[in-house]
Amino acid sequence: SPPIMRPSPIKPSITKNLSLGAILGILSGFFAALIRDRLDYVFHNPVEVKEKLSVPILGHIPYVNFAYRSREKKESIVDMINNVDSFTEDKNVVRQNFIWQEAMRNISTSIRFLNTENSIRSIAITSSIPAEGKSAGIIMLAKVLTDLGFRVLVIDADLRKPQMHLRLGLNNIKGFSNILTDVNTNFRDFIQQIGDNKNWFAITAGQKVPDPTRLFGSKRMTSLAKEMSDSNEFDYILYDTTPAIGLADPALIARNLDGYILVV
Protein backbone atom coordinates (compact mmCIF):
# COMPACT_ATOMS: atom_id res chain seq x y z
CA SER A 1 0.00 0.00 0.00
CA PRO A 2 1.21 3.55 -0.51
CA PRO A 3 2.86 5.37 2.42
CA ILE A 4 0.70 7.53 4.64
CA MET A 5 1.91 10.94 5.94
CA ARG A 6 0.70 11.69 9.45
CA PRO A 7 -0.54 15.25 10.10
CA SER A 8 1.90 15.74 13.05
CA PRO A 9 5.52 14.52 13.29
CA ILE A 10 6.60 11.80 15.73
CA LYS A 11 9.66 13.84 16.72
CA PRO A 12 10.06 16.42 18.05
CA SER A 13 6.97 16.27 20.24
CA ILE A 14 6.15 19.79 21.36
CA THR A 15 3.86 18.64 24.20
CA LYS A 16 6.38 16.14 25.54
CA ASN A 17 9.31 18.56 25.31
CA LEU A 18 7.37 21.36 27.02
CA SER A 19 6.33 19.04 29.85
CA LEU A 20 9.87 17.71 30.27
CA GLY A 21 11.33 21.22 30.13
CA ALA A 22 8.85 22.45 32.74
CA ILE A 23 9.68 19.60 35.11
CA LEU A 24 13.45 20.04 34.70
CA GLY A 25 13.08 23.81 35.06
CA ILE A 26 11.15 23.49 38.32
CA LEU A 27 13.65 21.00 39.74
CA SER A 28 16.64 23.12 38.67
CA GLY A 29 15.08 26.25 40.12
CA PHE A 30 14.29 24.47 43.39
CA PHE A 31 17.85 23.21 43.86
CA ALA A 32 19.32 26.59 42.82
CA ALA A 33 17.09 28.39 45.33
CA LEU A 34 18.02 25.85 48.02
CA ILE A 35 21.75 26.34 47.43
CA ARG A 36 21.36 30.12 47.36
CA ASP A 37 19.40 30.06 50.61
CA ARG A 38 22.10 27.93 52.27
CA LEU A 39 24.82 30.33 51.16
CA ASP A 40 22.90 33.51 52.04
CA TYR A 41 24.07 34.92 55.38
CA VAL A 42 22.41 38.32 54.97
CA PHE A 43 19.41 39.57 56.94
CA HIS A 44 16.92 41.07 54.49
CA ASN A 45 14.41 42.52 56.98
CA PRO A 46 14.13 43.17 60.74
CA VAL A 47 11.84 40.16 61.21
CA GLU A 48 14.67 37.79 60.22
CA VAL A 49 16.97 39.46 62.76
CA LYS A 50 14.43 39.02 65.52
CA GLU A 51 13.81 35.35 64.65
CA LYS A 52 17.50 34.41 64.35
CA LEU A 53 19.00 36.32 67.30
CA SER A 54 16.08 36.11 69.75
CA VAL A 55 17.03 39.41 71.40
CA PRO A 56 15.01 42.63 71.83
CA ILE A 57 14.94 44.85 68.75
CA LEU A 58 15.49 48.43 69.88
CA GLY A 59 14.57 49.97 66.55
CA HIS A 60 15.21 50.18 62.84
CA ILE A 61 17.74 52.64 61.40
CA PRO A 62 16.91 53.72 57.85
CA TYR A 63 19.52 54.01 55.13
CA VAL A 64 20.93 57.56 55.00
CA ASN A 65 23.05 58.61 52.04
CA PHE A 66 24.99 61.44 53.65
CA ALA A 67 26.03 59.24 56.60
CA TYR A 68 27.84 56.81 54.31
CA ARG A 69 29.17 59.65 52.21
CA SER A 70 30.97 60.81 55.35
CA ARG A 71 32.72 57.45 55.63
CA GLU A 72 33.84 57.43 52.00
CA LYS A 73 35.18 60.98 52.06
CA LYS A 74 36.36 60.78 55.72
CA GLU A 75 34.51 63.99 56.51
CA SER A 76 32.87 65.07 59.73
CA ILE A 77 29.37 63.65 59.88
CA VAL A 78 28.48 66.31 62.45
CA ASP A 79 29.09 69.05 59.89
CA MET A 80 26.96 67.17 57.38
CA ILE A 81 24.12 66.86 59.88
CA ASN A 82 24.29 70.53 60.87
CA ASN A 83 24.46 71.63 57.23
CA VAL A 84 21.87 69.21 55.92
CA ASP A 85 19.75 72.06 54.55
CA SER A 86 22.60 73.10 52.26
CA PHE A 87 22.52 69.86 50.26
CA THR A 88 21.28 70.71 46.81
CA GLU A 89 22.44 67.70 44.81
CA ASP A 90 20.13 65.32 46.68
CA LYS A 91 16.54 66.41 47.21
CA ASN A 92 15.88 63.51 49.59
CA VAL A 93 18.53 64.49 52.16
CA VAL A 94 16.18 66.72 54.16
CA ARG A 95 13.55 63.99 54.21
CA GLN A 96 16.14 61.39 55.22
CA ASN A 97 17.38 63.68 57.98
CA PHE A 98 13.87 63.78 59.46
CA ILE A 99 13.40 60.00 59.11
CA TRP A 100 16.60 59.01 60.88
CA GLN A 101 16.03 61.51 63.66
CA GLU A 102 12.63 59.94 64.36
CA ALA A 103 14.20 56.47 64.22
CA MET A 104 16.90 57.47 66.70
CA ARG A 105 14.32 59.01 69.03
CA ASN A 106 12.49 55.68 69.05
CA ILE A 107 15.75 53.85 69.85
CA SER A 108 16.63 56.26 72.65
CA THR A 109 13.15 55.74 74.10
CA SER A 110 13.61 51.96 73.92
CA ILE A 111 16.92 52.23 75.77
CA ARG A 112 15.36 54.27 78.55
CA PHE A 113 12.57 51.71 79.00
CA LEU A 114 14.80 48.61 78.87
CA ASN A 115 15.29 48.57 82.63
CA THR A 116 13.05 50.39 85.06
CA GLU A 117 14.93 49.36 88.21
CA ASN A 118 18.49 50.38 87.33
CA SER A 119 19.33 53.23 84.98
CA ILE A 120 21.28 52.30 81.86
CA ARG A 121 24.15 54.73 81.46
CA SER A 122 27.17 53.06 79.85
CA ILE A 123 26.63 51.12 76.61
CA ALA A 124 29.01 49.45 74.19
CA ILE A 125 27.90 49.45 70.56
CA THR A 126 29.31 46.87 68.17
CA SER A 127 28.57 45.06 64.91
CA SER A 128 29.44 41.66 63.52
CA ILE A 129 31.68 42.89 60.68
CA PRO A 130 33.17 46.28 59.66
CA ALA A 131 31.29 48.91 57.66
CA GLU A 132 27.81 48.10 58.95
CA GLY A 133 27.11 51.68 60.01
CA LYS A 134 28.10 51.28 63.65
CA SER A 135 30.06 54.52 64.06
CA ALA A 136 27.51 56.53 62.10
CA GLY A 137 24.73 55.06 64.23
CA ILE A 138 26.53 56.04 67.44
CA ILE A 139 26.99 59.61 66.25
CA MET A 140 23.35 59.91 65.19
CA LEU A 141 22.14 58.44 68.47
CA ALA A 142 24.37 60.78 70.46
CA LYS A 143 23.11 63.77 68.44
CA VAL A 144 19.48 62.91 69.16
CA LEU A 145 20.16 62.34 72.87
CA THR A 146 21.89 65.71 73.18
CA ASP A 147 18.98 67.39 71.39
CA LEU A 148 16.71 65.89 74.05
CA GLY A 149 18.82 67.56 76.75
CA PHE A 150 20.98 64.60 77.84
CA ARG A 151 24.73 64.92 78.39
CA VAL A 152 26.47 62.32 76.23
CA LEU A 153 30.08 61.12 76.14
CA VAL A 154 31.20 59.15 73.08
CA ILE A 155 34.34 57.02 73.55
CA ASP A 156 36.23 55.53 70.61
CA ALA A 157 37.21 52.13 72.01
CA ASP A 158 38.19 50.79 68.59
CA LEU A 159 41.94 50.95 69.12
CA ARG A 160 42.67 48.90 66.00
CA LYS A 161 41.03 51.02 63.28
CA PRO A 162 39.69 54.16 64.97
CA GLN A 163 37.20 56.19 62.96
CA MET A 164 35.45 58.41 65.49
CA HIS A 165 37.92 61.31 65.34
CA LEU A 166 37.50 61.48 61.56
CA ARG A 167 33.71 61.31 61.75
CA LEU A 168 33.58 63.98 64.48
CA GLY A 169 36.31 66.24 63.11
CA LEU A 170 38.55 65.95 66.19
CA ASN A 171 42.28 65.49 66.74
CA ASN A 172 43.53 62.08 67.85
CA ILE A 173 46.83 62.99 69.46
CA LYS A 174 45.84 61.55 72.84
CA GLY A 175 42.84 59.57 73.84
CA PHE A 176 41.39 56.39 75.35
CA SER A 177 44.54 54.28 74.91
CA ASN A 178 46.58 56.87 76.80
CA ILE A 179 44.13 56.78 79.71
CA LEU A 180 44.30 52.98 79.89
CA THR A 181 48.08 52.78 79.76
CA ASP A 182 48.73 55.50 82.35
CA VAL A 183 47.00 54.99 85.70
CA ASN A 184 47.93 58.49 86.84
CA THR A 185 45.87 60.23 84.15
CA ASN A 186 42.45 61.77 84.64
CA PHE A 187 39.91 60.96 81.95
CA ARG A 188 38.53 64.50 82.12
CA ASP A 189 41.78 65.84 80.65
CA PHE A 190 41.13 63.90 77.44
CA ILE A 191 37.53 64.97 76.84
CA GLN A 192 36.83 67.09 73.76
CA GLN A 193 33.64 69.03 73.16
CA ILE A 194 31.80 68.46 69.89
CA GLY A 195 31.47 71.84 68.22
CA ASP A 196 29.27 74.29 70.10
CA ASN A 197 27.12 71.56 71.63
CA LYS A 198 27.47 71.88 75.41
CA ASN A 199 25.96 68.43 76.00
CA TRP A 200 28.08 66.41 73.58
CA PHE A 201 31.62 65.26 74.38
CA ALA A 202 34.05 62.66 73.06
CA ILE A 203 37.24 60.81 73.90
CA THR A 204 39.10 59.68 70.79
CA ALA A 205 41.03 56.41 70.50
CA GLY A 206 44.46 57.95 71.01
CA GLN A 207 47.77 56.37 70.09
CA LYS A 208 47.80 52.82 68.74
CA VAL A 209 48.87 50.08 71.13
CA PRO A 210 50.25 46.61 70.29
CA ASP A 211 47.71 44.60 72.32
CA PRO A 212 44.32 46.31 72.89
CA THR A 213 42.76 43.08 74.20
CA ARG A 214 45.06 43.06 77.22
CA LEU A 215 44.15 46.66 78.01
CA PHE A 216 40.42 45.96 77.86
CA GLY A 217 40.82 42.96 80.14
CA SER A 218 42.87 44.84 82.72
CA LYS A 219 41.78 46.13 86.14
CA ARG A 220 42.44 49.64 84.85
CA MET A 221 39.60 49.24 82.34
CA THR A 222 37.24 48.06 85.05
CA SER A 223 38.05 50.90 87.43
CA LEU A 224 38.00 53.50 84.63
CA ALA A 225 34.58 52.43 83.34
CA LYS A 226 33.19 52.52 86.89
CA GLU A 227 34.77 55.90 87.59
CA MET A 228 33.27 57.49 84.49
CA SER A 229 29.85 55.97 85.12
CA ASP A 230 29.77 56.88 88.83
CA SER A 231 30.90 60.46 88.17
CA ASN A 232 27.31 61.38 87.20
CA GLU A 233 28.73 63.93 84.77
CA PHE A 234 27.07 62.21 81.80
CA ASP A 235 23.64 60.74 81.28
CA TYR A 236 24.91 58.33 78.62
CA ILE A 237 28.39 56.99 77.81
CA LEU A 238 28.56 55.32 74.39
CA TYR A 239 31.55 53.12 73.52
CA ASP A 240 32.39 52.57 69.86
CA THR A 241 34.05 49.13 69.72
CA THR A 242 35.60 46.83 67.15
CA PRO A 243 33.48 44.28 65.25
CA ALA A 244 32.54 41.29 67.38
CA ILE A 245 33.49 38.46 65.02
CA GLY A 246 37.03 37.25 65.65
CA LEU A 247 37.83 39.83 68.33
CA ALA A 248 37.28 39.68 72.10
CA ASP A 249 37.41 43.48 72.57
CA PRO A 250 33.63 44.15 72.60
CA ALA A 251 32.93 41.38 75.14
CA LEU A 252 35.74 42.54 77.45
CA ILE A 253 34.52 46.14 77.29
CA ALA A 254 30.84 45.30 77.72
CA ARG A 255 31.37 43.24 80.88
CA ASN A 256 32.22 46.49 82.69
CA LEU A 257 29.19 48.37 81.33
CA ASP A 258 25.42 48.24 81.63
CA GLY A 259 25.11 46.37 78.34
CA TYR A 260 25.85 46.48 74.65
CA ILE A 261 23.96 47.04 71.41
CA LEU A 262 24.54 45.03 68.24
CA VAL A 263 24.14 46.92 64.98
CA VAL A 264 22.99 44.58 62.20
N, C-alpha and C positions, 0 to 999 in steps of 0.2 A: 504494500500500500504506500501511497506517497507520504512523505514526512509532514508532520503537523507542527506549526509554529505556535507556541503558547503566547497568550497576550502579555504575560509578565515574565521576566527572566528568572531562572532559578538562583543565580548569583549575579550581582550582590543583592541580598534581601534587605530592603530598606527598613522594614519593621524589625527584623531580627537584629540588625546592626544598631538601630536606635535604642532598642531595649538593652542590648549588651553594653553599649556606650553609656547609657544612663546608670546601669548597675555599677560598672567600673568607675564612673565619675563620682557616684555617691560614696563608694568604698574608699577611693583615693582621697576625696575631700574629708571624709571622716578621720582617716589616719593622719592626714596632714594637719587637721585641726587639733587632733590629740597630741601630736608631737609639738606643735606650736604652743599649746597650753602647758605642756610639761616644761618647756624651755622658757616660758614667760614668767619672769620674776618681778614684774612691774604691777603696782597697784593702779587701777584705772579709775577708781572712784572711792570716796570715803567709806562706803559700806564694806568694801573688801578689806580696808584697813581695820575696821572695827571687828569684822569676823575673824581675821587672821591673828591679830594681836591680843584681842580680848582685854583691852585697856580702855579707860575713859577717853573719849574724843573731846578735846577742849574746844575745837572749832575748826573751821576750814578757811585757809588763806588763799585768796584768789591770785591768779597770775597777774603780775604787775610788770609792764615793760621797762619802766624807768629804773626799777630796783635791780634788774639784771643788767641793764645798761651800765649801771654804776660798777658792777663787778668787772665787766669787760674792759671798761675804760679806766678802772681803778680811780674813780672819782668819789667825792664825798656824797653819800646818799642823803645826808642831812641837807646839803645845799640843794639837791634835786627836789627834796620834799618841800623845802621852804620856797623854792622858786617854781613850783609846779604850774602856777598860772602863766609862766612865761614860755611854756612849751607850745610852739606853734606847728611843729612838724607832725605832731600826733594829736588829733582832736579828741582821742579817747583818754588822754592822760588825766584830765580833770575828773572824768567819771571814774577812772580806776582809783584815783586818789581817795575819792569818797567811799568807794566800795571796800578798799583795804582798811580804811580807818574804822568803818563799821565792823568789819570782821575782827580787827584787833580789839575793839571795845568788847565784843562778845567773848573773846578769849580771856581778856583781863577780868571780866565778870565771872567766867568759869573758874579762874584761878582763885578768886576771892571766896567762892562758895565751895571749893573743894574740901575744906576742913573748917568746921565751925568752932571746934574746941581750941585748936592751936593755930595761930596766924602763920601763914606761909610767907616767908620773907626772902630766903635765899634759894635760888633755883638754877640748876645747870640745864643748859639747852644743847642738845646734840642731834645728830642725824646718823643714818647708817653709813652713808658714803659721802664724799665731798660734793660740793656744788649742788646741794639740794635746797638752797635758800635759807640756810640756818642763820647766818650772820645778818642777812637782810631782814629776816623775821624778828630777830632780837632787837634790831634798831627800830623797826616799825612798832614793835610792842612797847619798847621803852618810850618812844615818842608819844604814843597814845596815853601811857600811864602818866607821863609828865603833864600832858594836856589836861588830865583829870585832877591834877594837883598833887600827885604823889612824887616823892623824891626817889630817884632811881639811880643806881650805880651799875654801870655795865663793866664787866671785867673780861678781858681777853685772856682766857686760860688755854688757848690753842698756842702752845709754845713751839710747835713744829712748823706750822705755816700760818702765822698770824695775819689776819686780814682787817681786824677792827680799826686799827689806826688809819688805814687807807680809806675805809668806808666812812669814818667819822672826821677825817681831815685833821688828825692829830699827829704829833711827833712821837716816835717810839724809841727815844734814847734810853729811858729807864721805865721800868714797869713791873708787872706781876712777878716775873722771874727774879728781879732784883730783891723784891720783898721776901720771897721764899728762901733765897740763898743767904740773906743777911738778917739774922734774928734781932739786930739792934735797930732796924729801920722801923719807921712808923708809916703805916699804909696811907695815912692822910697826906703825907708829903708827895705821894705819887698820883694823887687824884687830879684830873684835868676836867675843867668845865666845858660842856658842849655848847659852843657859841655863846649866845646871850641868854640861854635857858638856865635859870637859877635852880631848877629842879633836876637837871640832867647832868650826870658826871660819869667819868670813865677812867679806868686804869688799863693802859695798853699792855701788851705782852712783855715788852722789855727785851733785853738781850737774850739771844739764843743760848740754850744750855745743852750739854751733851746727853743728859738722861732726865727728861721731864717726868717720867713715870716715878722715879725715886723721889722727886720733890713732892709730887702729889700724894705719895704714900707716907710722907714724913709727919712727925708730930708738929712741925712748924705749920704745915698746911691745916691741920686740925685746929690748932690754937688760933691761927689767923682767921679762918672762916668763922669761928665762934666769936672772936673779937669784933669783927666787922658786923656780924649779925646782932650781937648784944649791944653795940654802940648806940642803937636806936637813931642813928643819923640818917638812915635811908629806910624807906618803906619797902623797897624791893631791890635785891641784889641779883643781877642776871649774869651768869657765867657762860661765856661762849667757849665751847670745848671742841676737841677734835672729833672726827667721826668715830662711831662706836665699834665698827667692825675692824677687828685686828689690833685694836689699841685698848689698853686698860685705863687710860687717862680719865674718860668720863665717869666710869664706875668709881674710881678712887676719889674723884672730886665730889661726886654726888653723895657719897656716904657721910660727908661732913655737912651736908645741906639739908634743906627741908624736902627736897625731891628733885626730879629732873623731867624735862619735857623732850619727847622725841619728835623731830620734824621729819615727816614722810613726804 
